Amino acid sequence: DDAIYKASSTKYKQYNIRTKVEMPITDWLKTGIDVAGFLVNRVYPYKSADAIVGQSTRLVPTSWSFWPTGEPGPDIEYGDNPVETSTFSAGKNDQKTYRL
């Protein structure tokens, strides 16, 4: 049930739209327009998956992941703890991409 890196740490939604309008000018000539676009919304932790897994591999088996009070344990390096960096509590990247 619990894993080192949960899939729910990343949220991804994409919306697509496509339309085509044609109009005849004569029997043998017509004009038209095709429009396509999308919106992508990505939300993921501020650290990359590589960095989070790399930090997890440097964990010492005798160090605490969580303190007895329930708070995240000590950092691994640079003040980062994989327990925190794999969630949105430490920060997040919210990326929206629009293309038409």
Legacy VTK file of the C-alpha trace (Angstrom):
# vtk DataFile Version 3.0
C-alpha trace
ASCII
DATASET POLYDATA
POINTS 100 float
0.000 0.000 0.000
2.745 2.474 0.916
5.635 2.835 -1.488
8.822 4.865 -1.607
7.319 7.168 -4.240
3.555 7.241 -4.594
1.917 7.677 -7.989
-0.450 10.214 -6.466
2.464 12.640 -6.092
1.931 13.713 -9.696
-1.299 15.084 -11.104
-1.839 15.383 -14.861
-4.853 16.531 -16.862
-5.113 17.204 -20.580
-7.973 18.658 -22.590
-8.045 18.558 -26.405
-10.216 20.418 -28.902
-10.421 20.048 -32.660
-12.766 21.661 -35.156
-13.037 21.792 -38.926
-15.126 24.274 -40.916
-15.514 24.047 -44.695
-17.415 26.344 -47.020
-17.994 25.765 -50.744
-17.219 28.714 -53.002
-18.140 27.033 -56.297
-18.929 23.478 -57.400
-15.232 22.725 -57.803
-13.686 25.023 -55.151
-14.115 25.068 -51.413
-12.275 26.718 -48.543
-11.893 25.632 -44.972
-10.061 25.966 -41.721
-8.869 23.362 -39.244
-8.209 24.399 -35.654
-6.717 22.169 -32.985
-5.526 22.960 -29.520
-4.920 21.568 -26.092
-4.541 22.536 -22.468
-2.211 20.559 -20.224
-2.160 21.012 -16.462
0.686 19.270 -14.617
1.262 19.464 -10.889
4.235 17.661 -9.396
6.661 17.975 -6.453
9.373 20.616 -6.732
12.057 17.914 -6.800
12.345 15.542 -9.747
11.604 11.838 -9.375
15.312 11.130 -9.959
16.287 13.386 -7.055
13.682 11.862 -4.732
14.682 8.279 -5.524
18.359 9.242 -5.281
17.790 10.711 -1.819
15.890 7.596 -0.798
18.822 5.375 -1.755
21.103 7.426 0.503
18.914 6.887 3.554
20.724 5.208 6.402
18.674 2.233 7.684
19.094 3.421 11.265
17.840 6.978 10.659
14.246 7.970 11.303
11.848 8.648 8.452
9.456 10.141 10.990
10.057 11.350 14.523
7.956 9.718 17.277
5.825 12.900 17.250
4.754 12.132 13.658
6.792 14.917 12.055
9.187 14.096 9.202
12.602 12.954 10.365
15.999 14.545 9.744
17.103 15.634 6.295
19.328 13.547 4.053
21.185 16.408 2.342
20.627 20.099 1.620
17.729 20.184 4.068
15.683 17.758 1.949
13.849 14.735 3.284
12.354 12.323 0.685
9.250 11.935 2.861
8.551 15.653 2.395
9.919 16.287 -1.087
7.715 13.576 -2.614
4.572 15.425 -1.455
3.198 18.891 -2.119
3.811 20.051 1.464
7.369 21.142 0.608
6.308 22.960 -2.561
5.084 22.130 -6.023
5.518 22.943 -9.686
2.207 23.897 -11.255
2.694 23.954 -15.009
-0.039 24.954 -17.449
0.539 24.696 -21.195
-1.848 26.119 -23.788
-1.373 25.512 -27.485
-3.610 26.441 -30.392
LINES 1 101
100 0 1 2 3 4 5 6 7 8 9 10 11 12 13 14 15 16 17 18 19 20 21 22 23 24 25 26 27 28 29 30 31 32 33 34 35 36 37 38 39 40 41 42 43 44 45 46 47 48 49 50 51 52 53 54 55 56 57 58 59 60 61 62 63 64 65 66 67 68 69 70 71 72 73 74 75 76 77 78 79 80 81 82 83 84 85 86 87 88 89 90 91 92 93 94 95 96 97 98 99
